[in-house]
């Protein structure tokens, strides 16, 4: 597959003999400002999702209320058990509450064009495995454009021809699409319950199970708001993953640096050598 083919386009569209039952799963902690964008975009899809599940992870704002107002099925994340990171636990519980044949895991600050879900499902069918998308980064302020440097780096790291044949290739977390069957084959996020760089390790689990992994660029169909993302992601990662060490007095340096690198959208090949 050439680099140019890694972009989503209207060519991914297609008619389904039997439309799949799609479960959109969104973990959310204090996402009241982002939920109207993603839930509003899901309401406009040419292929409507069978269900939208928002996992409210102990939010202190109006996250749950807003999600309910948009018709989403809201589940309140149970207390975090030992050995789990917060985001993995939220995604796993979202899966447990879902009933769809196809699972679409989305970050709360992602926005989808009206044909995006249809394109995502067709692309996954074409690749025959699991796919993820590096969303196009929307920027409003000058300083936000500085993050485009790391966005460009992530494009090459996740979608370059060199990465295509990497046997330890990871996924890009903001948008992941898999069938329920394939997800259950690898025991989903439970198989990586304590991992900080969850999406990278998840991709590795799929490959180990013989399930193809492919990464795409979001182009105009899948986008993400850059505003305050790095700062908020750092805060969220630290809060989500601090719970793993709730019976200890510190957060491991690997958690902190892992959050930083993942927030910048950079995959470190040496991470897989462990």
N, C-alpha and C positions, 0 to 999 in steps of 0.2 A: 504494500500500500504506500503510495507516494505521500510526501508531506502535505501536498495540497489537498489530498483526499481526507485529511484528518479534520477538515472543517465540516461542520454540519451545514446543510443547505436544504432548500426546498426539495431537492432531489431525493431526500431521505423519506419523503412522504409516500404513503401508499395506503391502499384499502385493505382492511382486514376481513377475511372470511368470517372469522369469529373474533370480535374485539376482545382483547385480553382484559382480565380484571386486574387493574393496576392499583396498588396501595402506595400512596405517597406518605413517607414517614419523615417527620421533621422534629428533631430534638430542639428544645427551646428553653433557654434560661434568660429571663429578662429581655425578651425580644419584642416588646410592644411596639417599637418603632419600625421593625422590619416585617413583622407578620402581615400587615395589610398589603405589602407589595407582593410577597410570595403567594399568599392565599388568594389575593385578587387575580394574580396571573393564572393560578390553577383553575379558577372559576371560568376562565375564558378559553380553555383548551379545546381544540378540535376533537381530541380524544379525551373525554372527561375521565378523571380517575374514578375508580370504583369507590374509593374511600380516601380520606385525608386524615392522617393520625398525627396529632401534635402531642409530643411527650413533654409535659410541663415539668421541668427539672428544678423544683423548689424555687420558682420565680417569686420575686417580691414586688413585681409590678403587675400590669394588667394583661400579661401574656395569655393566661387561660381564658379570661373573659373575651378578649379579642378573637381568639381562635374559635370559641363557641359561636360568636356572632357571625363568623364566616361559614358556619356549618361544619367545622372540623370536629372529629371525634377526639376529645381531649382525655388523655390519661395522665394521672399524676404519678411521676416516677417513684417507685417504692424506695425505702431507705437503702442506701448503697451497702452491699455486702462486702466483706473483706476480699481483697484480691482483684477488685474491678476498678477501672477508671470510670468516671462519671458519664462520659459520652458513650462509651461502649455499653454501659448498663442501660442508658436511655434508648439507644438504638435497638438493643436486644429486646427490651420491653415493648418498643414500638412494633417490632416483628411479631412478638407473642400476641399482640392485640390485633394483628392484621389478618385478613382473609383472602388477599389477592394472590393471583398466580405470578405476578411480576411485582417486585419490590423496587421502589425508587426512593433512595435515601437522599434527602436534600437539606442543606444548611438553610437557616432561616433568612439569611441575607441574599439568597439567590432569587433571581427573577426569570420567568420563562416566557418566551414569545408564544403566541397562541398555538402554533404548530409544533412547539418544542417537544411536548410529551409524545406526540405521534412520531416525530423524528427519532427520539430516543429509543422508542420501542422497536422501530424498524431497524435502526442501526444495531441494536442488541441482537435482533433476529439474524441479521446478516453476518455478524461476527460469530454467533453461536456460543457465546460465553457471557462474561460480565464486562460492562463498559463503565468508564467514568469520563467526566468532562471537566476540562480546565475552563471555567467561565470567563467570558469577556469582562474586563474590569471597567466599570463606569466610574468616572472621576468628575468632581465638580470644582475642587479647589486646586490651586497650583501645587501645593505641597503634596496633595494626594497623587499627583502625576509621578512623583518620585517613585511610588510603589510599582510603576509600570516596568521599571528596570527588573525587579524580581519577578514580575509577571512574565516578561519575555524569557527570563531564564527558566521559569517553570514550563513554558511552552516547549523549549528544547529538551528539558530533562524528561518530561512525560510523553512527548509525542514525536521526538526525532526518530529518524530511521535507525539510529544506533540503539535506541531504547526498545524498539519494536521486538527484537529477538532476545532481549534480556530475560534469562530464565527466572530472575528474581524481581521482575517488574512489579511495581506497586500501583495502587489506584489513587486518584485524586478525590479527597473526601467530600467536597461540597455537593457533588452530584454523582451518585453511583447507581447503576441499574443492573439488576440480576433477577433471574427467575427464582421463585421460591424453592424449587427443586435443587438448584445449584447451591443456593444459600444454605439449605439444610444439609447438603452433602458435606460441607466443611464445618458444620455446626456454627455457622454465622459468627457474630461478634463474641459469642461465648468462647470460641477457640482462640481469641486474642484478648481476653477479658482484662488483662493487666497491662496491655501495651499502650504506650503514650501516642506513638505515631501509628494509630490504629489502621488507617486506610492503606498505608504502605505494607504493613504486615498482613492485612486482609487480602491484598492482591497476591502476595506470596502464597497464602493458603489456597487460593483458587488454583494457581498454577501447579502447586504440589498435587492437587486433586485431578489434574489433567483438564482443567476448565480454562479455555482461552481468556486472556485479559487484553483489552484494547482501550486506549485512551484517545480522546478527541479534544478538539478546540471548540468552544461554545459558539464562536462567531457571533451572529446577531440573535441566536436562538436561546442561549443560556448565558446569563450575565450575572454579575455580582457587584454590589456597591462597595467601593473601596473606602468610603468615608469612615474613618475611625476603626477600620477593620483590624489592623495589626494590633492596635492598643486594646481593643475589645477582645480580640482572639487571645492575646496574652493573658488578659484578666480571666477569660473564660477557661482557658486551658489550665491555668494555675488553680482556679477554684474547683474545676471538675476533677483534676488529678490530685489535688491536695487531699481529697477524701480517701485516696488509696492509702495514704500514710496517716490516717486519722489517729492511729494508736501510737504514732511516733512523734518526734518533736521537730522534724525537719522535712523538707522536700528535697529529694535527690537532685543533684545538678543535672542529671540526664533528663529529668522532667522539664526543668527550666529551659535548657538549651534545645531540647526537642520541640518545645512549644515555639521557641523563637524561629527555628529553622522552618518548621511547618507553617508558621504564620507568614513567612516570606515566600512560601511556595517552592522551596528548594528541597529536592530529594538528595540524600547523601548515599552514594553507592556503598560506601563502607559500612553503612548501617546494616546491610543485609549479610555481611560477612560473618556476623556474630552467630 
